[in-house]
Amino acid sequence: HRLDKVTHSYYYGGAVNTIRTLNRNLDLNIKEYVKVNWYSVADFVDSMGGLTINVKDYEVSEINKYIKDTNKTLEGDTTKLTTSGKQVLNGVQAVTYCRIRKVSNGDYERTQRMRNTVKAAFTKAKTMKIKELIGVMDKTLPEVTTSIDAKSMVWMLYDATKYKMEKGSGWPYKTAGVIVDGVWYGPPVNLASNVTKLHEKIFQQSDYKPTDRVQSISDDIILKTGVQ
């Protein structure tokens, strides 16, 4: 075990290690995963006929600046945007939108753009017929790796019109930027209190107390970063 950025957990041990990391640090019981890459995301968006996303003024220039770079591995439509506001983005445009990071609130706002894209996909799916959704599945599932069996995936597809995604938020709820050994980190302030708030908000556990493991990891982070 080692302290590092949670995004590095996949590098160290794939999807299984990512699940293990989230379960250990957040006191969760995640069992399944769906692994996608930018190629599958672009194909998913295109197979749905594009996604309606509200693009901000400063995001337009970033999308147009990096869309060709994004397309080096995607080989899709690199049409540039001509305006901001609500509009339908194709696969390459949507992926480029998700990749924007060095503007406004940096990585934190980038994760919000990813949530915006997921929400747009849910919204679009609810307007599509089952036959159309099956077509999307046939096109994109071969590009996806998941621990969920095919039968369960089909039933989830049929229930897609019932799903609701009203609001999303980032976690940790409170962080601080800090440099450790020359590397920037955004540790939670602190892990134990952020995990407590997570269980209170998501699972309505008003009497939740961090496990000894979570508290121990939280103490280790404070010791390493100096952030309490």
QUIJOJO-V514705 format. One record per backbone hydrogen bond with DSSP energy under -1.0 kcal/mol. NH is the residue of the N-H (numbers start at 1). CO is the residue of the C=O. E is the energy in kcal/mol with one decimal. If there is no record, write none. Layout:
# QUIJOJO-V514705
<<NH/CO/E> <NH/CO/E>>
This chain:
# QUIJOJO-V514705
<<8/5/-1.9> <9/6/-1.5> <12/8/-1.8> <13/9/-1.5> <14/10/-3.1> <17/13/-1.4> <18/14/-1.7> <19/15/-2.4> <20/16/-2.3> <21/17/-2.5> <22/18/-2.4> <23/19/-2.7> <24/20/-2.4> <25/21/-2.4> <26/22/-2.2> <35/145/-4.0> <41/37/-2.1> <42/38/-2.5> <43/39/-2.1> <44/40/-2.3> <45/41/-2.5> <46/42/-2.4> <47/43/-2.5> <48/44/-1.0> <49/46/-1.5> <50/45/-2.7> <51/89/-1.9> <53/87/-2.6> <55/85/-2.0> <60/56/-1.3> <63/59/-2.5> <64/60/-2.5> <65/61/-1.8> <66/62/-1.8> <67/63/-1.4> <70/66/-2.4> <71/67/-1.8> <72/69/-1.1> <73/70/-1.1> <75/71/-2.2> <85/55/-3.6> <87/53/-1.7> <89/51/-3.0> <94/90/-2.7> <95/91/-2.3> <96/92/-2.4> <97/93/-2.3> <98/94/-2.0> <99/95/-1.5> <106/103/-1.7> <108/105/-1.2> <110/106/-1.6> <111/107/-2.0> <112/108/-1.0> <113/109/-2.0> <114/110/-1.9> <115/111/-2.0> <116/112/-2.5> <117/113/-1.9> <118/114/-2.1> <119/115/-2.6> <120/116/-2.1> <121/117/-1.9> <122/118/-2.1> <123/119/-2.5> <124/120/-2.3> <125/121/-2.5> <126/122/-1.6> <127/124/-1.6> <128/125/-1.2> <133/129/-2.3> <134/130/-2.5> <135/131/-1.6> <136/132/-1.8> <137/133/-2.4> <138/134/-2.8> <139/135/-1.7> <140/136/-2.3> <141/137/-2.6> <143/140/-1.9> <144/141/-2.0> <145/35/-2.1> <147/33/-1.9> <153/149/-2.0> <154/150/-2.1> <155/151/-2.0> <156/152/-2.3> <157/153/-1.8> <158/154/-2.0> <159/155/-1.3> <160/157/-1.3> <162/159/-2.2> <163/160/-1.1> <176/187/-1.5> <178/185/-2.2> <180/183/-2.8> <183/180/-1.7> <185/178/-2.8> <189/174/-2.7> <194/190/-2.2> <195/191/-2.6> <196/192/-2.1> <197/193/-2.1> <198/194/-2.0> <199/195/-2.2> <200/196/-1.8> <201/197/-2.6> <202/198/-2.9> <205/199/-2.0> <206/204/-1.3> <208/205/-1.7> <215/211/-2.6> <216/212/-2.2> <217/213/-2.5> <218/214/-2.6> <219/215/-2.3> <220/216/-2.0> <221/217/-2.3> <222/218/-2.1> <223/219/-2.2> <224/220/-2.2> <225/221/-2.7> <226/222/-2.5>>
